[in-house]
Amino acid sequence: MSEGSPHGDANQGDVKMTEAGAKSTELFERAKKVIPGGVNSPVRAFRAVGGVPFFIKEAKGAYLTDEDGNRYVDFVNSWGPLILGHANDELIGVIQNAVTKGTSYGAPCRAEVELAEKIVEWYPGLEQVRCVSSGTEAVMSAIRLARGATGRDLIVKFSGCYHGHADHLLVAAGSGLVTFGEPSSAGVPAPFASLTRVLPLDDEAKVEELFAREGSEIAAVILEPMPANNGLLLQRQAFLQKLRDLTKAHGALLIFDEVISGFRIAKGGAAERFGITPDLATFGKVIGGGMPVGAFGGRRELMKNLAPEGKVYQAGTLSGNPVAMAAGLETLRILERENAWARFEELGTRFEGLMGPVMERAPIPVEMVRVGSAFWLSLQEGEPPRTAECIDPRAAEYYRPIFHQLRKKGYSIAPSAYEVGFLSLAHTPEHIDGLAAALDEAFQIAAAETQGANG
Ligand SMILES: *Cc1c(COP(=O)(O)O)cnc(C)c1O
């Protein structure tokens, strides 16, 4: 889920917006003077749903409290990292202890070795891992490594997958022969984008065609094995297997971007779930426990191309930061001890059970897609989409009133129809029941408010 995934602003129509509190409103006005758009990451500005963003004063467990004292059960969880919920007592204890021993050394420390050992132990096929400070940095570094290791320049991505904001990945499918990339952001030079090929998800034939044409120049194919930044676009096993087979046959690398899915949907991420081992994998979010951490890893034979052993340069002043590493390590330990993945399955199954009849009587089209602790509402007729191209833009119209109604009822979901929701270990069955009841009501309101707009 990414705060970065670029989607348009709302045509706000006459949807009733949540009243913003006085303090959030005042802070937002101040913020807009000194911070572009008033935010440090675009989706936070609520442009897709309209209204003033709430400024958070504090958070604990399942709850967020804003500056005006409103409390929300939170299903955003900082867009993915907070799999334990907010300010987990044990985690905060570990962070506090780490901080007293220094906030950065610029030298190796025990915690980074232990975190790397755990990631290598849990993730299929991984022998080495390097830590960085964000998911974007992890992906950027993995792409450079793939190019350096293969001596090839082209990379292949899929529309509907988000990989952070590195230049070569801020690329959308061009209008020409389908695959030639065009910058999706100002400031990305067209020659950079021309080294990226963009394909639709869920289409083996298109990938085969591309490999037949340019296979010997492709350094890597990168995708979110569980695309979760443009809705939750569940992929078929056969599609992922085709990518594995084609990359192998052509000497290209397969990169799984597991920044969201890693350690969340299974102990070994999507690779474990699908039984497919990529050549490189990127991580972030969960492995930092709310601190800025990313990582990328693969077989030693590939990773040895990185400096200081190899010729691919990559570095970071705060990489392997002792406080961040301690937080990540403790997060993984707690997940394992609590058998978190089974708990999420239980909570998720309960949620689905409750949503069945709610969706049945909803006067708008809605299907829920869920994988473990990640869920998404597909607000369109028919089967949930598997490609970005299949998402009905009208879904955003339905989503807006749902978002605002939930906020009124004290539930926080992402301020965009394209972002997924997350369960955390701080959620109880009661929170889930409350969310389902709030959605029940919100669907009725969404139908009333979008009448006319959507016929
Ligand atoms: C969030 C995300 C990123 C970018 O991570 P940042 O920490 O925001 O830079 C990259 N890839 C995926 C799949 C993500 O969800």
The ligand as a MOL file (V3000), in Angstrom:
LIG
                    3D

  0  0  0     0  0            999 V3000
M  V30 BEGIN CTAB
M  V30 COUNTS 15 15 0 0 0
M  V30 BEGIN ATOM
M  V30 1 C 5.4680 0.9480 -0.0190 0
M  V30 2 C 6.0530 0.2320 -1.1620 0
M  V30 3 C 7.2770 0.5910 -1.7260 0
M  V30 4 C 8.0130 1.8440 -1.3150 0
M  V30 5 O 8.3900 1.8100 0.0210 0
M  V30 6 P 8.7030 3.2110 0.7660 0
M  V30 7 O 9.1930 2.7660 2.1070 0
M  V30 8 O 7.4140 3.9660 0.7900 0
M  V30 9 O 9.7390 3.8840 -0.0300 0
M  V30 10 C 7.8120 -0.2020 -2.7050 0
M  V30 11 N 7.1790 -1.3060 -3.1310 0
M  V30 12 C 5.9900 -1.6870 -2.6160 0
M  V30 13 C 5.3500 -2.9420 -3.1000 0
M  V30 14 C 5.3860 -0.9140 -1.6340 0
M  V30 15 O 4.2020 -1.2700 -1.1730 0
M  V30 END ATOM
M  V30 BEGIN BOND
M  V30 1 1 1 2
M  V30 2 1 2 3
M  V30 3 2 2 14
M  V30 4 1 3 4
M  V30 5 2 3 10
M  V30 6 1 4 5
M  V30 7 1 5 6
M  V30 8 2 6 7
M  V30 9 1 6 8
M  V30 10 1 6 9
M  V30 11 1 10 11
M  V30 12 2 11 12
M  V30 13 1 12 13
M  V30 14 1 12 14
M  V30 15 1 14 15
M  V30 END BOND
M  V30 END CTAB
M  END
